[in-house]
Amino acid sequence: LIDGRTVVVSYRFAGENIARVNELAAEIVRTGADIIVAITTPAAHAAKRATSTIPIVFISGDAVGTGLVSNLARPDGNLTGVSVMLADLEARRLELLRQAMPGLQRVTYIGSSVDPATAGFVRNVEDASARMGVTLSVIKVEGPGQIDGALAEAARNGAQAVILQTLFTLSKAAARQAAAQALAHRMPAIGSNPDFGRSGGLMSFGPLNSFSRQRAAALVARILAGAKPGDLAVEQPTKFQMIINQKTARTLGIDIPQILLAQADEVIE
Protein backbone atom coordinates (compact mmCIF):
# COMPACT_ATOMS: atom_id res chain seq x y z
CA LEU A 1 0.00 0.00 0.00
CA ILE A 2 1.45 3.36 -1.07
CA ASP A 3 -0.26 6.51 0.17
CA GLY A 4 -1.26 8.71 -2.75
CA ARG A 5 -0.76 5.99 -5.34
CA THR A 6 -2.57 2.79 -4.38
CA VAL A 7 -4.50 4.29 -1.46
CA VAL A 8 -5.55 7.74 -0.31
CA VAL A 9 -5.31 8.33 3.44
CA SER A 10 -7.31 11.17 4.96
CA TYR A 11 -6.65 12.17 8.57
CA ARG A 12 -8.93 13.59 11.23
CA PHE A 13 -7.70 14.69 14.67
CA ALA A 14 -9.83 15.49 17.69
CA GLY A 15 -6.81 16.66 19.68
CA GLU A 16 -7.73 17.28 23.30
CA ASN A 17 -11.39 17.77 22.39
CA ILE A 18 -12.58 14.17 22.72
CA ALA A 19 -16.18 15.37 22.35
CA ARG A 20 -15.44 16.00 18.66
CA VAL A 21 -14.90 12.33 17.82
CA ASN A 22 -18.58 11.73 17.06
CA GLU A 23 -18.64 14.67 14.65
CA LEU A 24 -15.43 13.54 12.95
CA ALA A 25 -16.64 9.93 12.65
CA ALA A 26 -19.86 11.08 10.96
CA GLU A 27 -17.84 13.29 8.63
CA ILE A 28 -15.64 10.36 7.61
CA VAL A 29 -18.69 8.24 6.86
CA ARG A 30 -20.06 11.01 4.62
CA THR A 31 -16.83 11.00 2.58
CA GLY A 32 -17.49 7.40 1.55
CA ALA A 33 -14.32 5.98 3.08
CA ASP A 34 -13.60 2.32 2.33
CA ILE A 35 -12.04 1.68 5.77
CA ILE A 36 -11.93 3.66 9.00
CA VAL A 37 -8.89 3.35 11.27
CA ALA A 38 -9.78 4.51 14.77
CA ILE A 39 -6.95 5.09 17.23
CA THR A 40 -8.02 5.21 20.90
CA THR A 41 -11.11 3.72 22.49
CA PRO A 42 -13.25 6.90 22.25
CA ALA A 43 -12.51 7.15 18.51
CA ALA A 44 -13.33 3.48 17.98
CA HIS A 45 -16.69 3.80 19.73
CA ALA A 46 -17.50 6.92 17.73
CA ALA A 47 -16.76 5.05 14.49
CA LYS A 48 -18.90 2.13 15.62
CA ARG A 49 -21.80 4.46 16.34
CA ALA A 50 -21.37 6.17 12.96
CA THR A 51 -21.50 3.09 10.73
CA SER A 52 -22.36 -0.60 10.78
CA THR A 53 -21.21 -1.23 7.21
CA ILE A 54 -17.84 0.45 6.61
CA PRO A 55 -15.00 -1.76 7.94
CA ILE A 56 -13.39 -0.37 11.09
CA VAL A 57 -9.90 -1.24 12.30
CA PHE A 58 -9.38 0.02 15.84
CA ILE A 59 -6.61 0.36 18.38
CA SER A 60 -8.16 0.16 21.84
CA GLY A 61 -6.97 -0.26 25.38
CA ASP A 62 -9.79 -2.68 26.20
CA ALA A 63 -11.93 -3.82 23.26
CA VAL A 64 -14.07 -6.37 25.13
CA GLY A 65 -14.39 -4.52 28.42
CA THR A 66 -15.73 -1.39 26.72
CA GLY A 67 -18.10 -3.31 24.44
CA LEU A 68 -16.41 -2.64 21.11
CA VAL A 69 -16.54 -6.38 20.42
CA SER A 70 -17.85 -9.30 22.44
CA ASN A 71 -15.24 -11.81 21.31
CA LEU A 72 -11.59 -11.28 20.41
CA ALA A 73 -11.28 -14.47 18.35
CA ARG A 74 -14.27 -13.68 16.14
CA PRO A 75 -15.40 -10.08 16.56
CA ASP A 76 -18.16 -10.32 13.88
CA GLY A 77 -19.81 -7.26 12.35
CA ASN A 78 -17.67 -4.57 10.74
CA LEU A 79 -14.95 -4.27 13.39
CA THR A 80 -11.57 -5.76 14.14
CA GLY A 81 -8.29 -4.36 15.34
CA VAL A 82 -5.80 -4.38 18.19
CA SER A 83 -6.65 -4.54 21.89
CA VAL A 84 -3.51 -3.60 23.76
CA MET A 85 -4.58 -4.90 27.18
CA LEU A 86 -3.76 -1.62 28.88
CA ALA A 87 -6.43 -1.88 31.57
CA ASP A 88 -5.04 -5.29 32.54
CA LEU A 89 -1.58 -3.76 32.95
CA GLU A 90 -2.53 -1.21 35.60
CA ALA A 91 -1.95 -3.72 38.39
CA ARG A 92 1.54 -4.33 37.02
CA ARG A 93 2.28 -0.60 36.90
CA LEU A 94 1.24 -0.20 40.51
CA GLU A 95 3.40 -3.16 41.47
CA LEU A 96 6.39 -1.63 39.65
CA LEU A 97 5.95 1.63 41.53
CA ARG A 98 5.81 -0.29 44.77
CA GLN A 99 8.98 -2.18 43.90
CA ALA A 100 10.74 1.06 43.00
CA MET A 101 9.53 2.72 46.21
CA PRO A 102 9.25 0.00 48.89
CA GLY A 103 7.61 2.36 51.41
CA LEU A 104 4.87 3.41 48.98
CA GLN A 105 1.50 3.85 50.71
CA ARG A 106 -0.46 6.54 48.83
CA VAL A 107 -0.96 6.60 45.05
CA THR A 108 -3.15 8.72 42.80
CA TYR A 109 -4.52 7.44 39.52
CA ILE A 110 -5.08 10.16 36.91
CA GLY A 111 -7.73 8.94 34.49
CA SER A 112 -9.92 10.25 31.70
CA SER A 113 -13.45 11.45 32.36
CA VAL A 114 -14.46 10.86 28.72
CA ASP A 115 -12.83 7.54 27.78
CA PRO A 116 -15.17 4.49 27.92
CA ALA A 117 -12.15 2.38 28.94
CA THR A 118 -11.55 4.37 32.14
CA ALA A 119 -13.92 2.27 34.27
CA GLY A 120 -11.91 -0.85 33.49
CA PHE A 121 -8.60 0.89 34.16
CA VAL A 122 -9.81 2.18 37.51
CA ARG A 123 -11.36 -1.15 38.51
CA ASN A 124 -8.08 -2.97 37.86
CA VAL A 125 -5.94 -0.52 39.78
CA GLU A 126 -8.43 -0.40 42.68
CA ASP A 127 -8.38 -4.19 42.96
CA ALA A 128 -4.59 -4.19 42.87
CA SER A 129 -4.25 -1.45 45.47
CA ALA A 130 -6.58 -3.31 47.83
CA ARG A 131 -4.47 -6.47 47.49
CA MET A 132 -1.25 -4.56 48.08
CA GLY A 133 -2.51 -2.46 50.97
CA VAL A 134 -1.93 0.81 49.08
CA THR A 135 -4.31 3.76 49.55
CA LEU A 136 -5.56 4.86 46.13
CA SER A 137 -7.27 8.07 45.07
CA VAL A 138 -8.60 8.77 41.57
CA ILE A 139 -8.61 12.10 39.75
CA LYS A 140 -10.42 12.30 36.42
CA VAL A 141 -9.71 14.98 33.82
CA GLU A 142 -10.95 15.60 30.30
CA GLY A 143 -7.61 15.82 28.52
CA PRO A 144 -3.83 16.35 28.66
CA GLY A 145 -4.32 20.07 29.25
CA GLN A 146 -5.56 19.31 32.77
CA ILE A 147 -2.74 16.95 33.77
CA ASP A 148 -0.69 19.70 35.41
CA GLY A 149 -3.58 20.64 37.67
CA ALA A 150 -4.24 16.99 38.51
CA LEU A 151 -0.60 16.52 39.50
CA ALA A 152 -0.77 19.58 41.74
CA GLU A 153 -3.94 18.22 43.37
CA ALA A 154 -2.32 14.80 43.87
CA ALA A 155 0.65 16.47 45.58
CA ARG A 156 -1.63 18.53 47.85
CA ASN A 157 -3.49 15.37 48.82
CA GLY A 158 -0.28 13.64 49.89
CA ALA A 159 0.20 11.23 46.99
CA GLN A 160 3.64 9.67 46.92
CA ALA A 161 3.34 8.65 43.26
CA VAL A 162 0.91 8.74 40.35
CA ILE A 163 -0.18 6.45 37.53
CA LEU A 164 -1.21 8.12 34.28
CA GLN A 165 -3.87 6.54 32.09
CA THR A 166 -2.50 5.65 28.68
CA LEU A 167 -4.72 8.09 26.79
CA PHE A 168 -2.66 10.98 28.18
CA THR A 169 0.72 9.82 26.85
CA LEU A 170 -0.18 8.35 23.45
CA SER A 171 1.92 10.72 21.36
CA LYS A 172 5.57 11.56 21.86
CA ALA A 173 4.69 15.21 22.49
CA ALA A 174 2.02 14.36 25.07
CA ALA A 175 4.34 11.89 26.81
CA ARG A 176 7.13 14.47 27.02
CA GLN A 177 4.79 17.15 28.34
CA ALA A 178 3.33 14.88 31.02
CA ALA A 179 6.80 13.73 32.07
CA ALA A 180 8.02 17.33 32.38
CA GLN A 181 4.96 18.28 34.45
CA ALA A 182 5.41 15.31 36.79
CA LEU A 183 9.05 16.21 37.29
CA ALA A 184 8.16 19.87 37.91
CA HIS A 185 5.85 18.74 40.71
CA ARG A 186 8.55 16.34 41.96
CA MET A 187 6.04 13.55 41.57
CA PRO A 188 7.21 9.99 40.78
CA ALA A 189 5.02 8.83 37.91
CA ILE A 190 4.55 5.82 35.65
CA GLY A 191 2.95 5.79 32.20
CA SER A 192 2.73 3.34 29.32
CA ASN A 193 4.50 5.13 26.46
CA PRO A 194 8.28 4.55 26.38
CA ASP A 195 8.72 8.25 25.59
CA PHE A 196 7.29 9.04 29.02
CA GLY A 197 10.10 7.19 30.77
CA ARG A 198 12.74 8.52 28.39
CA SER A 199 11.57 12.12 28.81
CA GLY A 200 11.70 12.35 32.60
CA GLY A 201 8.87 10.23 33.95
CA LEU A 202 10.13 7.86 36.62
CA MET A 203 9.00 4.73 34.74
CA SER A 204 7.05 3.47 31.78
CA PHE A 205 5.64 0.02 31.14
CA GLY A 206 3.56 -1.10 28.19
CA PRO A 207 3.49 -2.75 24.77
CA LEU A 208 6.10 -1.84 22.19
CA ASN A 209 5.09 1.40 20.45
CA SER A 210 5.38 -0.15 17.00
CA PHE A 211 3.15 -3.17 17.68
CA SER A 212 -0.34 -1.70 17.50
CA ARG A 213 0.19 0.41 14.40
CA GLN A 214 1.99 -2.33 12.50
CA ARG A 215 -0.69 -4.89 13.28
CA ALA A 216 -3.49 -2.43 12.48
CA ALA A 217 -1.85 -1.74 9.11
CA ALA A 218 -1.65 -5.48 8.43
CA LEU A 219 -5.37 -5.85 9.18
CA VAL A 220 -6.19 -2.94 6.84
CA ALA A 221 -4.22 -4.65 4.06
CA ARG A 222 -6.12 -7.92 4.58
CA ILE A 223 -9.47 -6.14 4.45
CA LEU A 224 -8.52 -4.28 1.26
CA ALA A 225 -7.58 -7.67 -0.19
CA GLY A 226 -11.10 -8.93 0.48
CA ALA A 227 -11.20 -10.25 4.05
CA LYS A 228 -14.21 -9.46 6.23
CA PRO A 229 -13.26 -7.57 9.40
CA GLY A 230 -15.57 -9.69 11.57
CA ASP A 231 -13.65 -12.81 10.53
CA LEU A 232 -10.28 -11.39 11.58
CA ALA A 233 -9.31 -11.98 15.21
CA VAL A 234 -8.56 -8.95 17.34
CA GLU A 235 -4.83 -9.02 18.03
CA GLN A 236 -3.06 -8.49 21.36
CA PRO A 237 0.55 -7.71 22.24
CA THR A 238 2.87 -10.41 23.54
CA LYS A 239 5.92 -8.24 24.30
CA PHE A 240 6.15 -5.40 26.80
CA GLN A 241 8.83 -2.84 27.59
CA MET A 242 9.89 -1.38 30.92
CA ILE A 243 11.93 1.80 31.09
CA ILE A 244 13.33 3.27 34.30
CA ASN A 245 14.65 6.80 34.39
CA GLN A 246 17.47 6.59 36.89
CA LYS A 247 18.29 10.28 36.39
CA THR A 248 14.76 11.21 37.52
CA ALA A 249 14.98 8.78 40.41
CA ARG A 250 18.14 10.48 41.68
CA THR A 251 16.55 13.93 41.27
CA LEU A 252 13.60 12.78 43.37
CA GLY A 253 15.78 11.06 45.95
CA ILE A 254 14.53 7.57 45.08
CA ASP A 255 16.94 4.66 45.45
CA ILE A 256 15.58 2.09 43.00
CA PRO A 257 16.55 -1.46 44.02
CA GLN A 258 19.15 -3.10 41.81
CA ILE A 259 16.94 -6.13 41.29
CA LEU A 260 14.34 -3.91 39.59
CA LEU A 261 16.94 -2.07 37.52
CA ALA A 262 18.17 -5.43 36.27
CA GLN A 263 14.69 -6.26 34.96
CA ALA A 264 14.36 -3.04 32.94
CA ASP A 265 14.64 -3.13 29.18
CA GLU A 266 16.19 0.34 29.29
CA VAL A 267 17.67 2.45 32.09
CA ILE A 268 18.06 6.17 31.48
CA GLU A 269 21.20 7.42 33.21
C-alpha positions in Angstrom: 0.0 0.0 0.0 1.4 3.4 -1.1 -0.3 6.5 0.2 -1.3 8.7 -2.7 -0.8 6.0 -5.3 -2.6 2.8 -4.4 -4.5 4.3 -1.5 -5.6 7.7 -0.3 -5.3 8.3 3.4 -7.3 11.2 5.0 -6.6 12.2 8.6 -8.9 13.6 11.2 -7.7 14.7 14.7 -9.8 15.5 17.7 -6.8 16.7 19.7 -7.7 17.3 23.3 -11.4 17.8 22.4 -12.6 14.2 22.7 -16.2 15.4 22.3 -15.4 16.0 18.7 -14.9 12.3 17.8 -18.6 11.7 17.1 -18.6 14.7 14.7 -15.4 13.5 13.0 -16.6 9.9 12.6 -19.9 11.1 11.0 -17.8 13.3 8.6 -15.6 10.4 7.6 -18.7 8.2 6.9 -20.1 11.0 4.6 -16.8 11.0 2.6 -17.5 7.4 1.6 -14.3 6.0 3.1 -13.6 2.3 2.3 -12.0 1.7 5.8 -11.9 3.7 9.0 -8.9 3.3 11.3 -9.8 4.5 14.8 -6.9 5.1 17.2 -8.0 5.2 20.9 -11.1 3.7 22.5 -13.3 6.9 22.3 -12.5 7.2 18.5 -13.3 3.5 18.0 -16.7 3.8 19.7 -17.5 6.9 17.7 -16.8 5.0 14.5 -18.9 2.1 15.6 -21.8 4.5 16.3 -21.4 6.2 13.0 -21.5 3.1 10.7 -22.4 -0.6 10.8 -21.2 -1.2 7.2 -17.8 0.4 6.6 -15.0 -1.8 7.9 -13.4 -0.4 11.1 -9.9 -1.2 12.3 -9.4 0.0 15.8 -6.6 0.4 18.4 -8.2 0.2 21.8 -7.0 -0.3 25.4 -9.8 -2.7 26.2 -11.9 -3.8 23.3 -14.1 -6.4 25.1 -14.4 -4.5 28.4 -15.7 -1.4 26.7 -18.1 -3.3 24.4 -16.4 -2.6 21.1 -16.5 -6.4 20.4 -17.8 -9.3 22.4 -15.2 -11.8 21.3 -11.6 -11.3 20.4 -11.3 -14.5 18.4 -14.3 -13.7 16.1 -15.4 -10.1 16.6 -18.2 -10.3 13.9 -19.8 -7.3 12.4 -17.7 -4.6 10.7 -15.0 -4.3 13.4 -11.6 -5.8 14.1 -8.3 -4.4 15.3 -5.8 -4.4 18.2 -6.7 -4.5 21.9 -3.5 -3.6 23.8 -4.6 -4.9 27.2 -3.8 -1.6 28.9 -6.4 -1.9 31.6 -5.0 -5.3 32.5 -1.6 -3.8 33.0 -2.5 -1.2 35.6 -2.0 -3.7 38.4 1.5 -4.3 37.0 2.3 -0.6 36.9 1.2 -0.2 40.5 3.4 -3.2 41.5 6.4 -1.6 39.6 6.0 1.6 41.5 5.8 -0.3 44.8 9.0 -2.2 43.9 10.7 1.1 43.0 9.5 2.7 46.2 9.3 0.0 48.9 7.6 2.4 51.4 4.9 3.4 49.0 1.5 3.9 50.7 -0.5 6.5 48.8 -1.0 6.6 45.1 -3.2 8.7 42.8 -4.5 7.4 39.5 -5.1 10.2 36.9 -7.7 8.9 34.5 -9.9 10.3 31.7 -13.5 11.5 32.4 -14.5 10.9 28.7 -12.8 7.5 27.8 -15.2 4.5 27.9 -12.2 2.4 28.9 -11.6 4.4 32.1 -13.9 2.3 34.3 -11.9 -0.8 33.5 -8.6 0.9 34.2 -9.8 2.2 37.5 -11.4 -1.1 38.5 -8.1 -3.0 37.9 -5.9 -0.5 39.8 -8.4 -0.4 42.7 -8.4 -4.2 43.0 -4.6 -4.2 42.9 -4.2 -1.4 45.5 -6.6 -3.3 47.8 -4.5 -6.5 47.5 -1.2 -4.6 48.1 -2.5 -2.5 51.0 -1.9 0.8 49.1 -4.3 3.8 49.5 -5.6 4.9 46.1 -7.3 8.1 45.1 -8.6 8.8 41.6 -8.6 12.1 39.8 -10.4 12.3 36.4 -9.7 15.0 33.8 -11.0 15.6 30.3 -7.6 15.8 28.5 -3.8 16.4 28.7 -4.3 20.1 29.2 -5.6 19.3 32.8 -2.7 17.0 33.8 -0.7 19.7 35.4 -3.6 20.6 37.7 -4.2 17.0 38.5 -0.6 16.5 39.5 -0.8 19.6 41.7 -3.9 18.2 43.4 -2.3 14.8 43.9 0.7 16.5 45.6 -1.6 18.5 47.8 -3.5 15.4 48.8 -0.3 13.6 49.9 0.2 11.2 47.0 3.6 9.7 46.9 3.3 8.6 43.3 0.9 8.7 40.3 -0.2 6.4 37.5 -1.2 8.1 34.3 -3.9 6.5 32.1 -2.5 5.7 28.7 -4.7 8.1 26.8 -2.7 11.0 28.2 0.7 9.8 26.8 -0.2 8.3 23.5 1.9 10.7 21.4 5.6 11.6 21.9 4.7 15.2 22.5 2.0 14.4 25.1 4.3 11.9 26.8 7.1 14.5 27.0 4.8 17.2 28.3 3.3 14.9 31.0 6.8 13.7 32.1 8.0 17.3 32.4 5.0 18.3 34.4 5.4 15.3 36.8 9.0 16.2 37.3 8.2 19.9 37.9 5.8 18.7 40.7 8.6 16.3 42.0 6.0 13.5 41.6 7.2 10.0 40.8 5.0 8.8 37.9 4.5 5.8 35.7 3.0 5.8 32.2 2.7 3.3 29.3 4.5 5.1 26.5 8.3 4.5 26.4 8.7 8.3 25.6 7.3 9.0 29.0 10.1 7.2 30.8 12.7 8.5 28.4 11.6 12.1 28.8 11.7 12.4 32.6 8.9 10.2 33.9 10.1 7.9 36.6 9.0 4.7 34.7 7.0 3.5 31.8 5.6 0.0 31.1 3.6 -1.1 28.2 3.5 -2.7 24.8 6.1 -1.8 22.2 5.1 1.4 20.5 5.4 -0.2 17.0 3.2 -3.2 17.7 -0.3 -1.7 17.5 0.2 0.4 14.4 2.0 -2.3 12.5 -0.7 -4.9 13.3 -3.5 -2.4 12.5 -1.9 -1.7 9.1 -1.6 -5.5 8.4 -5.4 -5.8 9.2 -6.2 -2.9 6.8 -4.2 -4.7 4.1 -6.1 -7.9 4.6 -9.5 -6.1 4.5 -8.5 -4.3 1.3 -7.6 -7.7 -0.2 -11.1 -8.9 0.5 -11.2 -10.2 4.1 -14.2 -9.5 6.2 -13.3 -7.6 9.4 -15.6 -9.7 11.6 -13.7 -12.8 10.5 -10.3 -11.4 11.6 -9.3 -12.0 15.2 -8.6 -8.9 17.3 -4.8 -9.0 18.0 -3.1 -8.5 21.4 0.6 -7.7 22.2 2.9 -10.4 23.5 5.9 -8.2 24.3 6.1 -5.4 26.8 8.8 -2.8 27.6 9.9 -1.4 30.9 11.9 1.8 31.1 13.3 3.3 34.3 14.7 6.8 34.4 17.5 6.6 36.9 18.3 10.3 36.4 14.8 11.2 37.5 15.0 8.8 40.4 18.1 10.5 41.7 16.6 13.9 41.3 13.6 12.8 43.4 15.8 11.1 45.9 14.5 7.6 45.1 16.9 4.7 45.4 15.6 2.1 43.0 16.6 -1.5 44.0 19.2 -3.1 41.8 16.9 -6.1 41.3 14.3 -3.9 39.6 16.9 -2.1 37.5 18.2 -5.4 36.3 14.7 -6.3 35.0 14.4 -3.0 32.9 14.6 -3.1 29.2 16.2 0.3 29.3 17.7 2.5 32.1 18.1 6.2 31.5 21.2 7.4 33.2 
